Amino acid sequence: MEDRESKMEPKEPLGLLLTDDMIFSSRITGTAKALGLKMIVVRSTKDLLVQTQECHPTCVIMDLSQLEMQIEELIRNLKEVTSCMPRLVAYGSHVDAATLRAAREAGCDLVLPRSQFVEELPRQLSHWLTLSGSSPTDQPRLEKT
């Protein structure tokens, strides 16, 4: 029988990607595969919450244009379904400054315009998915209270 501890923490780096952009998601998952990392694509916030509860990812990458709810509500819901918050990396349109700002204020560890996300992806994806406690902004991962 598995102990509770092993179910709460991933055994290897795992990322969840929330997007329904099939072409862009293949670019991200292809980068992950080339780096030897596992990335699961989910197409809805509901699926994201289910997968987070089941898989305990080390990182959640979110396309801010795909959210079916406010980012604050999504983060609140993520905290409810996991005992150890994954890193939250969000990207969105550079012209939608209000959404990017809302994601930062809601608690995303890293928020980037899509063009910068694309530029940093090959160099930073391994870091974003690492199991260590440092986040992309060198802040500790959030523990559920």
TIRO-2110 file (N, C-alpha, C; in Angstrom, 1 decimal):
// TIRO-2110
0.8, -1.2, 0.0, N, 1, A
0.0, 0.0, 0.0, CA, 1, A
0.9, 1.3, 0.0, C, 1, A
0.6, 2.2, -0.9, N, 2, A
1.4, 3.4, -0.9, CA, 2, A
1.1, 4.3, 0.3, C, 2, A
2.1, 4.9, 0.8, N, 3, A
1.9, 5.9, 1.9, CA, 3, A
1.4, 7.2, 1.3, C, 3, A
0.7, 8.0, 2.1, N, 4, A
0.1, 9.2, 1.7, CA, 4, A
1.1, 10.2, 1.2, C, 4, A
2.3, 10.2, 1.7, N, 5, A
3.4, 11.1, 1.2, CA, 5, A
3.7, 10.9, -0.2, C, 5, A
3.8, 9.6, -0.7, N, 6, A
4.1, 9.4, -2.1, CA, 6, A
3.0, 9.8, -3.0, C, 6, A
1.8, 9.8, -2.6, N, 7, A
0.7, 10.3, -3.4, CA, 7, A
0.6, 11.8, -3.6, C, 7, A
1.2, 12.5, -2.6, N, 8, A
1.1, 13.9, -2.6, CA, 8, A
2.2, 14.6, -3.4, C, 8, A
3.3, 14.0, -3.6, N, 9, A
4.4, 14.6, -4.3, CA, 9, A
4.7, 13.8, -5.6, C, 9, A
5.0, 14.4, -6.7, N, 10, A
5.4, 13.7, -7.9, CA, 10, A
6.7, 13.0, -7.7, C, 10, A
6.9, 11.9, -8.4, N, 11, A
8.2, 11.2, -8.3, CA, 11, A
9.2, 11.8, -9.3, C, 11, A
8.7, 12.5, -10.3, N, 12, A
9.5, 13.1, -11.3, CA, 12, A
8.8, 14.4, -11.8, C, 12, A
9.6, 15.3, -12.4, N, 13, A
9.0, 16.6, -12.8, CA, 13, A
7.8, 16.3, -13.8, C, 13, A
6.7, 17.0, -13.5, N, 14, A
5.5, 16.8, -14.3, CA, 14, A
4.9, 18.2, -14.5, C, 14, A
4.6, 18.5, -15.7, N, 15, A
3.9, 19.8, -16.0, CA, 15, A
2.5, 19.5, -16.6, C, 15, A
1.6, 20.4, -16.2, N, 16, A
0.3, 20.5, -16.8, CA, 16, A
0.2, 21.8, -17.7, C, 16, A
-0.3, 21.6, -18.9, N, 17, A
-0.4, 22.8, -19.7, CA, 17, A
-1.9, 23.0, -20.0, C, 17, A
-2.4, 24.2, -19.7, N, 18, A
-3.8, 24.5, -19.9, CA, 18, A
-3.9, 25.4, -21.2, C, 18, A
-4.3, 24.8, -22.3, N, 19, A
-4.5, 25.5, -23.6, CA, 19, A
-5.3, 24.6, -24.5, C, 19, A
-6.0, 25.2, -25.4, N, 20, A
-6.7, 24.4, -26.4, CA, 20, A
-6.1, 24.8, -27.8, C, 20, A
-5.0, 25.4, -27.8, N, 21, A
-4.3, 25.8, -29.0, CA, 21, A
-3.4, 24.5, -29.4, C, 21, A
-3.9, 23.7, -30.3, N, 22, A
-3.2, 22.4, -30.6, CA, 22, A
-1.8, 22.6, -31.2, C, 22, A
-1.7, 23.6, -32.0, N, 23, A
-0.4, 23.9, -32.6, CA, 23, A
0.6, 24.3, -31.6, C, 23, A
0.2, 25.3, -30.8, N, 24, A
1.1, 25.8, -29.8, CA, 24, A
1.4, 24.8, -28.7, C, 24, A
0.4, 24.0, -28.3, N, 25, A
0.7, 23.0, -27.3, CA, 25, A
1.7, 21.9, -27.8, C, 25, A
1.6, 21.6, -29.1, N, 26, A
2.6, 20.6, -29.6, CA, 26, A
4.0, 21.2, -29.6, C, 26, A
4.2, 22.5, -29.7, N, 27, A
5.5, 23.1, -29.6, CA, 27, A
6.0, 23.0, -28.1, C, 27, A
5.1, 23.2, -27.2, N, 28, A
5.5, 23.1, -25.8, CA, 28, A
5.8, 21.7, -25.4, C, 28, A
4.9, 20.8, -25.7, N, 29, A
5.1, 19.4, -25.4, CA, 29, A
6.3, 18.8, -26.1, C, 29, A
6.6, 19.2, -27.3, N, 30, A
7.8, 18.8, -28.1, CA, 30, A
9.0, 19.3, -27.4, C, 30, A
9.0, 20.5, -26.9, N, 31, A
10.2, 21.0, -26.1, CA, 31, A
10.4, 20.2, -24.9, C, 31, A
9.3, 19.9, -24.1, N, 32, A
9.4, 19.1, -22.9, CA, 32, A
9.9, 17.7, -23.2, C, 32, A
9.4, 17.1, -24.3, N, 33, A
9.9, 15.7, -24.6, CA, 33, A
11.4, 15.7, -25.0, C, 33, A
11.8, 16.8, -25.7, N, 34, A
13.2, 16.9, -26.1, CA, 34, A
14.1, 17.0, -24.9, C, 34, A
13.6, 17.6, -23.8, N, 35, A
14.3, 17.8, -22.5, CA, 35, A
14.1, 16.6, -21.6, C, 35, A
13.4, 15.6, -22.0, N, 36, A
13.1, 14.4, -21.1, CA, 36, A
12.1, 14.7, -20.0, C, 36, A
11.2, 15.6, -20.3, N, 37, A
10.2, 16.0, -19.3, CA, 37, A
8.8, 15.6, -19.7, C, 37, A
7.9, 15.4, -18.8, N, 38, A
6.6, 15.0, -19.1, CA, 38, A
5.6, 16.2, -18.9, C, 38, A
4.8, 16.4, -20.0, N, 39, A
3.9, 17.5, -20.0, CA, 39, A
2.5, 16.9, -20.4, C, 39, A
1.5, 17.2, -19.6, N, 40, A
0.1, 16.7, -20.0, CA, 40, A
-0.7, 18.0, -20.4, C, 40, A
-1.3, 17.9, -21.5, N, 41, A
-2.2, 19.0, -22.0, CA, 41, A
-3.6, 18.8, -21.5, C, 41, A
-4.2, 19.9, -20.9, N, 42, A
-5.6, 19.9, -20.6, CA, 42, A
-6.2, 21.0, -21.3, C, 42, A
-7.5, 20.9, -21.6, N, 43, A
-8.1, 21.9, -22.5, CA, 43, A
-9.2, 22.7, -21.7, C, 43, A
-9.4, 22.4, -20.4, N, 44, A
-10.4, 23.2, -19.6, CA, 44, A
-9.9, 23.3, -18.2, C, 44, A
-10.4, 24.3, -17.5, N, 45, A
-10.0, 24.5, -16.1, CA, 45, A
-10.5, 23.4, -15.3, C, 45, A
-11.6, 22.8, -15.6, N, 46, A
-12.2, 21.6, -14.9, CA, 46, A
-11.2, 20.5, -15.0, C, 46, A
-10.7, 20.2, -16.2, N, 47, A
-9.7, 19.1, -16.4, CA, 47, A
-8.4, 19.4, -15.7, C, 47, A
-8.0, 20.7, -15.7, N, 48, A
-6.8, 21.1, -15.0, CA, 48, A
-6.9, 20.8, -13.5, C, 48, A
-8.1, 21.1, -12.9, N, 49, A
-8.3, 20.8, -11.5, CA, 49, A
-8.2, 19.3, -11.2, C, 49, A
-8.9, 18.5, -12.0, N, 50, A
-8.9, 17.1, -11.9, CA, 50, A
-7.5, 16.5, -12.0, C, 50, A
-6.8, 16.9, -13.0, N, 51, A
-5.4, 16.4, -13.2, CA, 51, A
-4.4, 16.9, -12.1, C, 51, A
-4.6, 18.1, -11.6, N, 52, A
-3.8, 18.6, -10.5, CA, 52, A
-4.0, 17.7, -9.3, C, 52, A
-5.2, 17.4, -9.0, N, 53, A
-5.5, 16.5, -7.9, CA, 53, A
-5.0, 15.1, -8.0, C, 53, A
-5.1, 14.6, -9.2, N, 54, A
-4.6, 13.2, -9.5, CA, 54, A
-3.1, 13.1, -9.7, C, 54, A
-2.5, 14.0, -10.3, N, 55, A
-1.1, 13.9, -10.8, CA, 55, A
-0.1, 14.7, -9.9, C, 55, A
-0.5, 15.7, -9.2, N, 56, A
0.4, 16.5, -8.3, CA, 56, A
1.5, 17.0, -9.2, C, 56, A
1.2, 17.9, -10.1, N, 57, A
2.3, 18.4, -11.0, CA, 57, A
3.3, 19.3, -10.2, C, 57, A
4.5, 19.5, -10.8, N, 58, A
5.4, 20.4, -10.2, CA, 58, A
5.2, 21.8, -10.8, C, 58, A
4.5, 21.9, -11.9, N, 59, A
4.3, 23.2, -12.6, CA, 59, A
3.0, 23.1, -13.4, C, 59, A
2.3, 24.2, -13.4, N, 60, A
1.1, 24.4, -14.2, CA, 60, A
1.4, 25.6, -15.1, C, 60, A
1.3, 25.4, -16.4, N, 61, A
1.5, 26.5, -17.4, CA, 61, A
0.1, 26.8, -18.0, C, 61, A
-0.2, 28.0, -17.9, N, 62, A
-1.6, 28.4, -18.3, CA, 62, A
-1.6, 29.5, -19.4, C, 62, A
-2.3, 29.2, -20.5, N, 63, A
-2.6, 30.2, -21.5, CA, 63, A
-3.7, 31.1, -21.0, C, 63, A
-3.4, 32.3, -20.6, N, 64, A
-4.4, 33.2, -20.0, CA, 64, A
-5.6, 33.4, -20.9, C, 64, A
-5.5, 33.3, -22.2, N, 65, A
-6.7, 33.5, -23.1, CA, 65, A
-7.6, 32.3, -23.0, C, 65, A
-7.2, 31.2, -22.4, N, 66, A
-8.0, 30.0, -22.3, CA, 66, A
-8.8, 29.8, -21.0, C, 66, A
-8.7, 30.7, -20.1, N, 67, A
-9.3, 30.5, -18.8, CA, 67, A
-10.8, 30.7, -18.9, C, 67, A
-11.5, 29.8, -18.3, N, 68, A
-13.0, 29.9, -18.2, CA, 68, A
-13.5, 30.5, -17.0, C, 68, A
-12.6, 30.9, -16.1, N, 69, A
-12.9, 31.6, -14.9, CA, 69, A
-11.8, 32.6, -14.6, C, 69, A
-12.1, 33.5, -13.6, N, 70, A
-11.1, 34.5, -13.3, CA, 70, A
-9.8, 33.8, -12.7, C, 70, A
-8.7, 34.3, -12.9, N, 71, A
-7.4, 33.7, -12.5, CA, 71, A
-7.4, 33.5, -11.0, C, 71, A
-8.0, 34.5, -10.2, N, 72, A
-8.0, 34.4, -8.8, CA, 72, A
-8.8, 33.2, -8.3, C, 72, A
-9.9, 33.0, -9.0, N, 73, A
-10.8, 31.8, -8.7, CA, 73, A
-10.1, 30.5, -9.0, C, 73, A
-9.4, 30.5, -10.1, N, 74, A
-8.7, 29.3, -10.5, CA, 74, A
-7.6, 28.9, -9.5, C, 74, A
-6.8, 29.9, -9.1, N, 75, A
-5.7, 29.7, -8.1, CA, 75, A
-6.3, 29.2, -6.8, C, 75, A
-7.4, 29.8, -6.4, N, 76, A
-8.1, 29.4, -5.1, CA, 76, A
-8.5, 28.0, -5.3, C, 76, A
-9.1, 27.6, -6.4, N, 77, A
-9.5, 26.2, -6.6, CA, 77, A
-8.3, 25.2, -6.7, C, 77, A
-7.2, 25.7, -7.2, N, 78, A
-6.0, 24.8, -7.2, CA, 78, A
-5.5, 24.6, -5.8, C, 78, A
-5.6, 25.6, -5.0, N, 79, A
-5.1, 25.4, -3.6, CA, 79, A
-6.0, 24.4, -2.9, C, 79, A
-7.3, 24.3, -3.3, N, 80, A
-8.2, 23.4, -2.6, CA, 80, A
-8.0, 22.0, -3.0, C, 80, A
-7.4, 21.7, -4.2, N, 81, A
-7.3, 20.3, -4.7, CA, 81, A
-5.9, 19.7, -4.5, C, 81, A
-5.0, 20.5, -4.0, N, 82, A
-3.6, 20.0, -3.8, CA, 82, A
-3.0, 20.4, -2.5, C, 82, A
-2.2, 19.6, -1.9, N, 83, A
-1.6, 20.0, -0.6, CA, 83, A
-0.3, 20.8, -0.8, C, 83, A
0.3, 20.8, -2.0, N, 84, A
1.5, 21.5, -2.3, CA, 84, A
1.3, 22.2, -3.7, C, 84, A
1.2, 23.5, -3.7, N, 85, A
0.9, 24.2, -4.9, CA, 85, A
2.1, 24.0, -5.9, C, 85, A
1.7, 23.7, -7.2, N, 86, A
2.8, 23.7, -8.2, CA, 86, A
3.2, 25.1, -8.5, C, 86, A
4.3, 25.2, -9.2, N, 87, A
4.6, 26.6, -9.8, CA, 87, A
3.6, 26.9, -10.8, C, 87, A
3.2, 28.2, -10.8, N, 88, A
2.3, 28.7, -11.8, CA, 88, A
2.9, 29.6, -12.8, C, 88, A
3.0, 29.2, -14.0, N, 89, A
3.6, 30.0, -15.1, CA, 89, A
2.4, 30.3, -16.0, C, 89, A
2.2, 31.6, -16.3, N, 90, A
1.1, 32.0, -17.2, CA, 90, A
1.7, 32.9, -18.3, C, 90, A
1.0, 32.7, -19.5, N, 91, A
1.4, 33.6, -20.6, CA, 91, A
0.1, 34.1, -21.3, C, 91, A
0.3, 35.2, -21.9, N, 92, A
-0.9, 35.8, -22.6, CA, 92, A
-0.4, 36.9, -23.5, C, 92, A
-1.4, 37.5, -24.2, N, 93, A
-1.2, 38.5, -25.1, CA, 93, A
-0.5, 39.7, -24.5, C, 93, A
0.5, 40.3, -25.2, N, 94, A
1.2, 41.5, -24.7, CA, 94, A
0.2, 42.7, -24.6, C, 94, A
-0.8, 42.7, -25.5, N, 95, A
-1.7, 43.8, -25.5, CA, 95, A
-2.8, 43.7, -24.4, C, 95, A
-2.9, 42.6, -23.7, N, 96, A
-3.9, 42.4, -22.6, CA, 96, A
-3.1, 42.6, -21.3, C, 96, A
-2.6, 43.8, -21.1, N, 97, A
-1.9, 44.1, -19.9, CA, 97, A
-2.7, 43.9, -18.6, C, 97, A
-4.0, 44.1, -18.6, N, 98, A
-4.8, 43.9, -17.4, CA, 98, A
-4.8, 42.5, -17.0, C, 98, A
-4.9, 41.5, -18.0, N, 99, A
-5.0, 40.1, -17.7, CA, 99, A
-3.6, 39.7, -17.1, C, 99, A
-2.5, 40.1, -17.7, N, 100, A
-1.2, 39.8, -17.3, CA, 100, A
-1.0, 40.3, -15.8, C, 100, A
-1.4, 41.5, -15.6, N, 101, A
-1.3, 42.1, -14.2, CA, 101, A
-2.2, 41.3, -13.2, C, 101, A
-3.4, 40.9, -13.6, N, 102, A
-4.2, 40.2, -12.7, CA, 102, A
-3.6, 38.8, -12.4, C, 102, A
-3.0, 38.2, -13.3, N, 103, A
-2.3, 36.9, -13.0, CA, 103, A
-1.2, 37.1, -12.0, C, 103, A
-0.4, 38.1, -12.2, N, 104, A
0.7, 38.4, -11.2, CA, 104, A
0.1, 38.7, -9.8, C, 104, A
-0.9, 39.5, -9.8, N, 105, A
-1.5, 39.9, -8.5, CA, 105, A
-2.2, 38.7, -7.8, C, 105, A
-2.7, 37.7, -8.6, N, 106, A
-3.4, 36.6, -8.1, CA, 106, A
-2.4, 35.5, -7.5, C, 106, A
-1.1, 35.6, -7.9, N, 107, A
-0.2, 34.7, -7.3, CA, 107, A
0.6, 33.8, -8.2, C, 107, A
0.5, 34.1, -9.5, N, 108, A
1.3, 33.3, -10.5, CA, 108, A
2.7, 33.6, -10.2, C, 108, A
3.6, 32.5, -10.2, N, 109, A
5.0, 32.7, -10.0, CA, 109, A
5.7, 33.4, -11.1, C, 109, A
5.2, 33.2, -12.3, N, 110, A
5.8, 33.9, -13.5, CA, 110, A
4.7, 34.2, -14.5, C, 110, A
4.7, 35.4, -15.0, N, 111, A
3.7, 35.8, -16.0, CA, 111, A
4.5, 36.5, -17.1, C, 111, A
4.3, 36.0, -18.3, N, 112, A
5.0, 36.5, -19.5, CA, 112, A
4.1, 36.8, -20.6, C, 112, A
4.4, 37.8, -21.4, N, 113, A
3.8, 37.9, -22.7, CA, 113, A
4.1, 36.6, -23.5, C, 113, A
3.2, 36.2, -24.4, N, 114, A
3.4, 35.0, -25.2, CA, 114, A
4.7, 35.0, -25.9, C, 114, A
5.1, 36.1, -26.5, N, 115, A
6.4, 36.1, -27.3, CA, 115, A
7.6, 35.9, -26.4, C, 115, A
7.6, 36.4, -25.2, N, 116, A
8.7, 36.1, -24.2, CA, 116, A
8.6, 34.7, -23.7, C, 116, A
7.4, 34.2, -23.5, N, 117, A
7.3, 32.8, -23.1, CA, 117, A
7.9, 31.9, -24.1, C, 117, A
7.6, 32.1, -25.4, N, 118, A
8.2, 31.3, -26.5, CA, 118, A
9.7, 31.4, -26.5, C, 118, A
10.2, 32.6, -26.3, N, 119, A
11.7, 32.8, -26.3, CA, 119, A
12.4, 32.1, -25.1, C, 119, A
11.7, 32.1, -24.0, N, 120, A
12.4, 31.5, -22.8, CA, 120, A
12.1, 30.0, -22.6, C, 120, A
11.1, 29.5, -23.3, N, 121, A
10.7, 28.1, -23.2, CA, 121, A
11.8, 27.1, -23.2, C, 121, A
12.6, 27.1, -24.3, N, 122, A
13.7, 26.0, -24.4, CA, 122, A
14.7, 26.1, -23.3, C, 122, A
15.0, 27.3, -22.8, N, 123, A
16.0, 27.5, -21.7, CA, 123, A
15.4, 27.3, -20.3, C, 123, A
14.2, 27.6, -20.1, N, 124, A
13.6, 27.6, -18.8, CA, 124, A
12.7, 26.5, -18.4, C, 124, A
12.2, 25.8, -19.4, N, 125, A
11.2, 24.7, -19.1, CA, 125, A
11.7, 23.7, -18.0, C, 125, A
12.9, 23.3, -18.1, N, 126, A
13.5, 22.4, -17.1, CA, 126, A
13.5, 23.0, -15.7, C, 126, A
13.8, 24.2, -15.6, N, 127, A
13.8, 24.9, -14.4, CA, 127, A
12.4, 25.1, -13.8, C, 127, A
11.4, 25.4, -14.7, N, 128, A
10.1, 25.6, -14.2, CA, 128, A
9.5, 24.3, -13.7, C, 128, A
9.9, 23.1, -14.2, N, 129, A
9.4, 21.8, -13.8, CA, 129, A
10.2, 21.1, -12.7, C, 129, A
11.3, 21.7, -12.3, N, 130, A
12.1, 21.0, -11.3, CA, 130, A
11.4, 20.7, -10.0, C, 130, A
11.8, 19.7, -9.3, N, 131, A
11.2, 19.3, -8.1, CA, 131, A
11.7, 20.1, -6.9, C, 131, A
12.7, 20.9, -7.1, N, 132, A
13.2, 21.7, -5.9, CA, 132, A
12.2, 22.7, -5.5, C, 132, A
12.4, 23.3, -4.4, N, 133, A
11.5, 24.3, -3.8, CA, 133, A
11.6, 25.7, -4.4, C, 133, A
12.5, 25.9, -5.3, N, 134, A
12.6, 27.3, -5.8, CA, 134, A
11.7, 27.5, -7.0, C, 134, A
11.0, 28.6, -7.0, N, 135, A
10.1, 28.9, -8.1, CA, 135, A
10.9, 29.6, -9.2, C, 135, A
10.2, 29.9, -10.3, N, 136, A
10.9, 30.7, -11.4, CA, 136, A
11.3, 32.1, -10.9, C, 136, A
10.7, 32.6, -9.8, N, 137, A
11.1, 33.9, -9.3, CA, 137, A
11.9, 33.7, -8.0, C, 137, A
12.4, 32.5, -7.8, N, 138, A
13.2, 32.2, -6.6, CA, 138, A
12.4, 32.4, -5.3, C, 138, A
11.1, 32.2, -5.4, N, 139, A
10.2, 32.2, -4.2, CA, 139, A
9.9, 30.8, -3.9, C, 139, A
9.7, 30.4, -2.6, N, 140, A
9.4, 29.0, -2.3, CA, 140, A
8.0, 28.7, -2.8, C, 140, A
7.8, 27.4, -3.1, N, 141, A
6.5, 26.9, -3.5, CA, 141, A
5.5, 27.1, -2.4, C, 141, A
4.3, 27.4, -2.7, N, 142, A
3.3, 27.7, -1.7, CA, 142, A
2.8, 26.4, -1.1, C, 142, A
2.8, 26.3, 0.2, N, 143, A
2.2, 25.2, 0.9, CA, 143, A
0.7, 25.5, 1.2, C, 143, A
-0.1, 24.6, 1.1, N, 144, A
-1.5, 24.8, 1.4, CA, 144, A
-1.7, 25.0, 2.9, C, 144, A
-2.5, 26.0, 3.3, N, 145, A
-2.7, 26.3, 4.7, CA, 145, A
-4.1, 25.8, 5.1, C, 145, A
END
